[in-house]
Amino acid sequence: MDWLTSLLDNPGITEALPEAVVETLIMMVIGSLATVAIGLPLGVVLFTSAPGGLAPVRWLNVVLAGIIVNITRSIPYAILMLALIPFTQWIVGTGIGPYAACVSLTIGTVPFFARLVETSLRDIHSGKIDAALVMGSTRFQVVRKILLPEALPGIMAGITTTVVMLIGYSAMAGIIGGGGLGRLAYNYGFQRFDSQVMVATLVVIVVIVQLVQALGDWTTRRVDHR
């Protein structure tokens, strides 16, 4: 029981860990909601505006896919977060903390999620879209009643993958001033050579990821009526 006593006497775990978990959950929830709110319509536009799509607009697709999405995805998250500090300060009034990190987390994950949405929409058989158009459905109705319902299992799986990736990004954000479990692991674990804090942080992150993955898999199965 000496290890348990040592664990409970560690201030990095008993005092800092609960706050770090809350900060990580704040980044995860806000970042995920913002990513879905922006990335879902962006993915739909990427699909519909592509050549041969439901409403092809070549210049729009080139700007969104070729410039905004691809360039943003190619920037490592740590560099992206540092580069966005002035913008983050303008949005939330500060460049550090979990709420500030939500800005860069959203910008960093939106392009990834939008591509997952686009891929899910591409998997829908074109015959269903053609049949709906022949029956007189508008493009908006096709998106709302055909594309999104048919692609929902893939979109839910994409949300799960994105949230898991966002949790990893939040740990990196903590090292650069975002707070959360990343900051705890770096300040208490790495800089103070405290292996207990490092292990505790790792265990908590793994538990959060497993819970998110399990919930995402369950939701995906529930919405898949194929």
C-alpha positions as CSV (number, residue, x, y, z in Angstrom):
1,M,0.0,0.0,0.0
2,D,3.0,2.3,0.0
3,W,2.5,3.1,-3.6
4,L,-1.1,4.2,-2.9
5,T,0.0,6.4,0.0
6,S,2.7,7.9,-2.1
7,L,0.2,8.6,-4.9
8,L,-2.3,10.3,-2.5
9,D,0.5,12.4,-1.1
10,N,1.5,13.7,-4.5
11,P,0.2,17.3,-4.9
12,G,0.5,17.0,-8.7
13,I,-2.2,14.3,-8.6
14,T,-4.5,15.3,-5.7
15,E,-4.5,19.0,-6.3
16,A,-3.7,19.6,-10.0
17,L,-5.2,16.5,-11.7
18,P,-8.9,17.3,-11.2
19,E,-8.5,20.8,-12.5
20,A,-6.5,19.5,-15.5
21,V,-9.2,17.0,-16.3
22,V,-11.8,19.7,-16.3
23,E,-9.8,21.9,-18.6
24,T,-9.2,19.0,-21.0
25,L,-12.9,18.3,-21.0
26,I,-13.7,22.0,-21.7
27,M,-11.3,21.9,-24.7
28,M,-12.8,18.6,-25.9
29,V,-16.4,19.6,-25.7
30,I,-16.2,23.1,-27.0
31,G,-13.7,22.2,-29.7
32,S,-15.8,19.2,-30.8
33,L,-19.0,21.2,-31.0
34,A,-17.4,24.0,-33.0
35,T,-15.7,21.5,-35.3
36,V,-18.9,19.7,-36.1
37,A,-20.8,23.0,-36.5
38,I,-18.3,24.3,-39.0
39,G,-16.9,21.1,-40.5
40,L,-20.2,19.5,-41.4
41,P,-21.5,22.2,-43.7
42,L,-18.0,22.7,-45.1
43,G,-17.8,19.0,-46.0
44,V,-21.2,19.2,-47.7
45,V,-20.1,22.2,-49.8
46,L,-16.9,20.4,-50.7
47,F,-18.9,17.4,-52.0
48,T,-21.6,19.4,-53.8
49,S,-19.3,22.0,-55.4
50,A,-16.9,19.4,-56.8
51,P,-16.9,18.6,-60.5
52,G,-19.8,16.3,-61.1
53,G,-21.3,17.1,-57.8
54,L,-24.8,18.2,-57.0
55,A,-24.1,21.9,-57.6
56,P,-20.6,22.1,-59.1
57,V,-18.8,25.4,-58.6
58,R,-15.2,25.0,-59.7
59,W,-13.7,28.1,-58.3
60,L,-15.4,27.6,-54.9
61,N,-14.2,24.0,-54.7
62,V,-10.7,25.0,-55.6
63,V,-10.6,27.7,-52.9
64,L,-12.1,25.6,-50.2
65,A,-10.5,22.2,-51.0
66,G,-7.2,23.2,-52.7
67,I,-6.3,26.2,-50.6
68,I,-8.1,26.4,-47.2
69,V,-8.5,22.8,-46.3
70,N,-5.4,21.3,-47.7
71,I,-3.1,24.1,-46.6
72,T,-4.5,24.1,-43.0
73,R,-4.2,20.3,-42.8
74,S,-0.6,20.4,-43.8
75,I,0.4,22.7,-40.9
76,P,1.6,20.8,-37.8
77,Y,-0.8,21.7,-34.9
78,A,1.9,23.1,-32.6
79,I,3.0,25.6,-35.2
80,L,-0.6,26.4,-36.1
81,M,-1.4,27.2,-32.4
82,L,1.6,29.5,-32.1
83,A,0.7,31.2,-35.4
84,L,-2.9,31.8,-34.3
85,I,-2.1,33.4,-30.9
86,P,-2.8,37.0,-32.2
87,F,-6.1,35.8,-33.7
88,T,-6.9,33.9,-30.5
89,Q,-6.2,37.0,-28.4
90,W,-8.6,39.0,-30.7
91,I,-11.3,36.3,-30.3
92,V,-11.3,35.5,-26.6
93,G,-9.0,38.2,-25.2
94,T,-6.1,35.9,-24.2
95,G,-3.7,33.6,-25.9
96,I,-3.4,31.0,-23.1
97,G,-5.8,28.8,-21.2
98,P,-8.3,26.1,-22.3
99,Y,-10.8,28.6,-23.9
100,A,-8.0,30.1,-26.0
101,A,-6.9,26.7,-27.0
102,C,-10.4,25.9,-28.3
103,V,-9.8,28.4,-31.2
104,S,-6.7,26.7,-32.6
105,L,-8.2,23.2,-31.8
106,T,-11.3,24.1,-33.9
107,I,-9.2,25.5,-36.8
108,G,-6.9,22.6,-36.7
109,T,-9.6,19.9,-36.8
110,V,-12.3,21.4,-39.0
111,P,-10.4,20.6,-42.3
112,F,-9.8,17.0,-41.2
113,F,-13.5,16.5,-40.2
114,A,-14.7,18.2,-43.4
115,R,-12.8,15.7,-45.5
116,L,-14.3,12.8,-43.5
117,V,-17.8,14.2,-44.2
118,E,-17.0,14.6,-47.9
119,T,-15.7,11.0,-48.0
120,S,-18.9,9.7,-46.3
121,L,-21.0,11.6,-48.9
122,R,-19.1,10.2,-51.8
123,D,-19.9,6.7,-50.6
124,I,-23.6,7.3,-51.3
125,H,-24.8,5.6,-54.5
126,S,-25.4,8.2,-57.2
127,G,-28.6,6.5,-58.2
128,K,-30.3,7.6,-55.0
129,I,-29.4,11.2,-55.8
130,D,-30.6,10.9,-59.4
131,A,-33.9,9.4,-58.4
132,A,-34.6,12.2,-55.9
133,L,-33.8,14.8,-58.6
134,V,-36.0,13.1,-61.1
135,M,-38.9,13.1,-58.6
136,G,-38.6,16.9,-58.3
137,S,-36.6,17.3,-55.2
138,T,-34.6,20.5,-54.9
139,R,-30.8,20.4,-54.2
140,F,-31.4,21.4,-50.6
141,Q,-34.0,18.6,-50.1
142,V,-31.5,16.1,-51.6
143,V,-28.9,17.2,-49.1
144,R,-31.3,17.2,-46.2
145,K,-33.3,14.1,-47.0
146,I,-30.9,11.9,-48.9
147,L,-27.3,12.8,-48.5
148,L,-27.1,13.5,-44.7
149,P,-29.3,10.6,-43.6
150,E,-27.5,8.1,-45.8
151,A,-24.1,9.3,-44.7
152,L,-25.0,9.6,-41.0
153,P,-23.2,6.4,-39.9
154,G,-20.0,7.5,-41.7
155,I,-20.4,11.0,-40.3
156,M,-20.8,9.7,-36.7
157,A,-17.7,7.6,-37.1
158,G,-15.9,10.7,-38.4
159,I,-17.0,12.7,-35.4
160,T,-15.6,10.0,-33.1
161,T,-12.3,9.9,-34.9
162,T,-12.1,13.7,-34.9
163,V,-12.8,13.9,-31.1
164,V,-10.1,11.4,-30.4
165,M,-7.7,13.4,-32.5
166,L,-8.8,16.6,-30.7
167,I,-8.0,15.0,-27.3
168,G,-4.4,14.4,-28.5
169,Y,-4.2,18.0,-29.9
170,S,-5.4,19.3,-26.5
171,A,-2.5,17.6,-24.8
172,M,-0.1,19.4,-27.2
173,A,-2.0,22.6,-26.6
174,G,-1.4,22.2,-22.8
175,I,2.4,22.2,-23.3
176,I,2.2,25.6,-25.2
177,G,-0.1,27.2,-22.6
178,G,-3.5,25.7,-23.2
179,G,-3.8,24.1,-19.8
180,G,-5.3,20.7,-19.2
181,L,-3.6,17.3,-18.9
182,G,-0.8,18.3,-21.3
183,R,0.3,21.1,-19.1
184,L,0.1,18.9,-16.0
185,A,2.2,16.2,-17.6
186,Y,4.8,18.8,-18.7
187,N,5.0,21.0,-15.6
188,Y,4.7,18.3,-12.9
189,G,5.8,15.2,-14.8
190,F,8.5,16.1,-17.2
191,Q,10.1,19.2,-15.6
192,R,10.0,17.7,-12.1
193,F,10.8,14.2,-13.2
194,D,7.7,12.9,-11.5
195,S,6.8,9.5,-13.1
196,Q,3.7,9.2,-11.0
197,V,2.1,12.3,-12.6
198,M,3.2,11.1,-16.0
199,V,1.5,7.7,-15.5
200,A,-1.6,9.2,-13.9
201,T,-2.0,11.7,-16.8
202,L,-1.5,8.9,-19.4
203,V,-4.1,6.7,-17.7
204,V,-6.7,9.5,-17.6
205,I,-6.2,10.3,-21.3
206,V,-6.5,6.7,-22.2
207,V,-9.7,6.4,-20.2
208,I,-11.2,9.5,-21.8
209,V,-10.3,8.2,-25.3
210,Q,-11.8,4.8,-24.6
211,L,-15.0,6.3,-23.4
212,V,-15.3,8.6,-26.4
213,Q,-14.5,5.7,-28.8
214,A,-17.1,3.4,-27.1
215,L,-19.8,6.1,-27.1
216,G,-19.0,6.9,-30.8
217,D,-19.1,3.2,-31.8
218,W,-22.4,2.7,-30.0
219,T,-23.9,5.8,-31.6
220,T,-22.7,4.8,-35.1
221,R,-24.4,1.4,-34.7
222,R,-27.6,3.0,-33.5
223,V,-27.9,5.3,-36.6
224,D,-26.9,2.7,-39.1
225,H,-30.1,1.2,-40.5
226,R,-28.6,-0.4,-43.5
